[in-house]
Amino acid sequence: MKKLVFLFSLLVACAVNAQDNYFTTYRFIVEPQNVATVQKLVEDYYSKNKPEGVFVRLFENHFHDGGNMATHALVFTGTQEAVGNMYAGGPNDSFALFLTRLNQHIKDGAGAIMGRDLAVHGVTNNERYPFQRYYMLDVKDTEAFDAAHNKLHAQHTPPGVIVDMGNIISGQAPNGPNRWVIVGFKDMKSAMGGVNSLLTGKTLADREKAWDEFVASNGGVEVLRTGMRILLGAW
């Protein structure tokens, strides 16, 4: 059976600001009886072997459609330099042992992608947003979408919410998304209600008006997939 495999592939060279964040994500399937073991293995390893300058997170893919069968995702985020350095070191004995143990409790791999964060709106410092609704999008005009997205969320992202948007550089499926948006919430109640449930009165009316303007000016968007992931651990 195909297991979780870490591919030490080259990062795409881009002329970007050094502070821009890149990510690599490895998705896999864990059967219920092995979930606790997998979580502990990941926590034990990355609490002691965290790559310098890289934020490591383990997610459960909690709500998803029948074609999106990955149960978990391991995500690495950092600057181009930091993530690149994580791969430049190559495998070592400790990492090889970690993978061997992890693969014993993983049923199958479910794909891997590399991409870039293009915009983040909301308070990020020392804040956790464990309940994250994700949207995979086919955007017809990416320049128009990016501008409309940033205008909306720069002005209408309330406290308690973070909105992350980006693209996929490698690992994209045929006819797959060219933009993704993740909306993070601090609790399940807020995630269920969405951003508008946190607003009232004029603030809500202003956001609803801004949303209509976003829809009219985003260049055309098709939603390919939605779901919600829950943060299990971060290092």
Buried (B, 14 or more C-beta within 10 A) or exposed (E): EEBBEBEEEEBEEEEEEEEEBBBBBBBBBBEEEBBEBBBEBBBEBBEEEEBEEBBBBBBBBBBBEEEBEBBBBBBBBBBBEBBBBBBEEEEEEEBEEBBEBBBEBBBBBBBBBBBBBBBBBBEEEEEEBBBBBBBBBBBEBBEBBBBBBBBBBEEBBBEBBBBBBBBBBBBBEEEEBBBBBBBBBBEEEBBEEEBBBBBEEEEBEEBEEBBEEBEEBBBEBEEBBBBBBBBBBBB
